[in-house]
């Protein structure tokens, strides 16, 4: 762990500051939008913009980096993010905010691609698993810290828009001034969506549904809080509960996934998440129940991202794992684009509690499909399954391929150990 920190502390610090800035602007827009009188549906369009930009950015950023290099892409996207964050309070209109969210989603995707390729380049076979864990931890800490930062100013003013802009600008200093060499860049050509669907129907369906759930958490949780009449402190705590749950439960679920039928674990996690959504829908008027519901949803849904990838890998050859990663991320991105739009429509129809109803329906549907798939083919034996590698749901294909490399290396080491022992 010390070895990883000594070699990548600047990158990890920069990524944490980036996540603080990104987490602040997402929550802040949800609160400020309600203050400006934007409808729930208009806010859903604004929030969906981020995922539209992120989806296209994750596809286009690799080519941008190949053409002009990491440093130029990094600097250009950084300046655009800071500019948009400053412009939000001066252009208080849903169309302007939606356009800004598309730009910011695109830019953050490119920034993540750059940083993740740098992290991968600085890691060795021995440190790759630790680097992945630290990367996930600093991202989660950044998002949770962002909610605390919401309490230092008035959402109706300018200061809370200035702070994330400054943090994003500062985040690039340790990264760009690092002595680490610029890595060579390359990504695997994705498998076709049809090939991935035929390989793992549950993996594909689960990733699509999970995209909607994740984007609802990240994009619409603050909108729900504002529509439900929660205070800024309550909204910040509520949003934090999703990510605290994810951080605390990621590793227990990962530990279980390497020791049991992953379909049973997918079914169980999706069922608990769906029941957490129903709890929020039925008892959300009692604030402590909101926190319990958010913790359950975040704690179950976010680890499912890594779990579905690991499950899909169980049916792939090692050489195909990285190729499948890009397709899985794209499927998740399609669901993420639709998530805020459908959530906003449901909230318009049934009220703010529709936020939880949407999540509950998607996760119970995943649980039902997982139960159905268990009747269609036998599960691979636990000894034949691939290793679980934790990845955050906001990861780009680069980070997922990074995790795939770790899973492959771990599997190969296990095979060598088994052969040596026999």
C-alpha positions, 0 to 999 in steps of 0.5 A: 500500500505504501509503495502505491501511495509513494508512486501515485499519491499526486494522481490519487489526490487529484482524483479525490479533488475532482470527485469533490468538485463533481459531487458538489456540482451535482448536488448543488444543481438539484437544490438550486434548480428547485430554488429557481423554480425548475420543474422536476422534469426539466431537472431530469433533462439537466441531470441526464445531460451529464450521462449523455456527455459521459457516454460519448466522452468515454468513446471519443476521449481515447482517440483525442489522447492518441492524437494530441497526448494526455497532457493537452487533453487533460488541460483542455478539458480542465479549463472547460469544466471550470468555465462551465461551473462558473457559468451555471449561476449566471445562466439559470435556465434549464437549456443552458444547464442541460448543455453545461451538463453535457459538456461537463459529462464529456470532459469528466469522462476524458479526464477519468480516461486520462487519469486511469490510464496513468494509474494503470501505467504506474502500477505493477502486477504486484500493486495493481489490486491495491491501486484499484482499491485506493482509486475506488476509496479516494473517489468515494471519499471525494463524493462524500466530502463534497456533501459536507462542502455543501454546508459552507455556503448558501446554495442561492449564491455564487460561492458554492459554484466557485468552490468546485470550480477551484477544486477542479482547477487545483486537482490538475496541479499535482497530476500535471506536475508529477514526475511520472512519465506519460504513459503509452495509450491503448485500449482493447477493441470492444466486443459487439453488444450481441456477442456480450449478450449471447455470452451473458444475458444476465450481465447485460440486462443487469448492467443496463438496469443498473445504469438507470439506478446509478444515474438516479442516485447520482443525478436525482437524489438531490432533486428528490430532496429538494422536492421533498422539502429537505434542508441542505444539511438533510439533503447532503446527509441523504446523498452521502448515505448512498456512497457510504453504503457503497464504500462499506459493503463493497468488500464484503460483497466482493469476498462473498462473490469469490466463494459462492454462486454469483447469480445467487449473490446478484439476486440477493443484492438486487432484492435487498436493494429493491426492498430498500427502494420500497422502504423509501417509497412507503416510509420516506416521510420519516427522515431516518428511513430515508437514510436507511433506504439510501444506505441499502440502495447504495450499499447493494447497487454499487457493488453490483457493478463489479459483481456483474462484470466478474460474473460475465468474465466467468464465461469469457476467455482471458483474452476476451475480458478486456474486449468485453469491458468496453461493451459492458460500460456502454450498456451501463451508459445507455441505462444511465442516460435513460435513468434521470428522464424516467425518474423525473417523469415518475416523480411528476406523476406520483410525487417525489417518492417516485424516485424510490419507486423507480429504483425499486422496480428496476432492482426487483426486475433484476432480481427476478431476471437473475432468478430466471437465469438460474433455471437456464444453465448451471453455474460454473464451479467456484474454483473456476470463477474469475476474481472479483475486482472492485470498480466504481460505477462511474468508471470509464472503459479504461478503469474497467480494463484495468480491473480486468487485467488484475482479475486475469493476473490473479486468475493466472497466479491461482492456476500456477499455484494450483499446478505447482501444488499438485 
